[in-house]
Amino acid sequence: MFPKRIYAPWFGIHFLLITAVCFAGLFSLIAEGATTLPSALEPYARKAEIAAAWLLGKQAPASSPLRRSIATYLHAAGIQAGYTFFAPNVPGYHSLSLELFYEDGRVEHESPHLRSKAAALRLDSLLGRLADERYEPIREVVIKMLAFSVWREHPDVKKIRVVFGSVTPPRMTEFEHGKAETFQPMFSFDFSLREEEKQ
């Protein structure tokens, strides 16, 4: 009899939290205009998202024991991410392009050559980290290594310019109107490889 008194409320709270997480994510997508629903629903979805966030304790101060307890439980139970984790909305990512300058004035555009899909995943993860300010001290060294790997395949290149930036896919409504993804440069480096070779 005693376990039933504990399990029933725990079961109710657990599924209330799952529902709140899922609705918070769903209302967030609607509020951001990332669905095909009418834009007139966006203000209502924002209010509903705030209500779901309130149930999850996200409106409380970061130091609140209630907020920390709920967050700990959500992560321990693996229910901290709802449908939005699997949503069809493509997140932004980072891109690295290399401009190869030759002696005769030609300019070619390249990207780092990858031997496998696993290497592509590792590069994507690396690029995501390079955008973080904490990695600024090693950013130039890592990018120089990537540029050098391309230079080995094009030894007659005079200079390589590496441009790093973020790529933002269009929102659902923008895509329907034919808008393409946008590239926002964040930083670039020029490497004069002839001088590097002499050193």
Steps between C-alpha positions, in 0.01 A plus 500: 500500500779744593692467166181576305467828690851593387491361146175665395610861579851433364348359180277809467787745561728312261252515212406859581868590455523302174192681371636839606835434327329390179257791497775752580694379197194488277380846598854633453501377138161658434604829666816518288301448180680173429180316406244532223237621748366854450716778644194628691557214747854613588410740788274237659767235461753729674264536799441123510878442481549727803231306691671169419836647602341611830392139566861394443627760747685697232349830615658458844849640569790278391596442865149385596496150658170425324642588158816297566300202626274495195796541261691220676200268482437578132863424409516188720180366342616597148189708433660846481449522121163452338398473136710800401811283533373300201322786328531545125651845552860490387729678748772740398853378457851630430687490175862536396593597145847538355593735217813385319701777332742394224798688353318553168207677672259205505283456809342167586259418782554184703384340820697263723517153344353226714561129461190371677162591646649468848761762410220729377326468837823576683565806282145625559550464874839673478353794305225538759764525772718745306211748499510506880702785652672259739679341204633826358862436616525181291268604216773627267722194557218255421395693191863519386523120527186461286638747244832314492322170426340660192828665398672159487260407220557835320871577549503776235263720705648835604254592777197352674223705655282309744155642571305365795137582563156386605240368260136561584240296312180684404195471721210293370308796357819646348582167335151486349570838338828374353746656745834319524723456804709800603873505579624745761882529508643505852875522435760430235871422486754545220791259476790580267624151447819586308633681806400211725694263278818711525484498879 
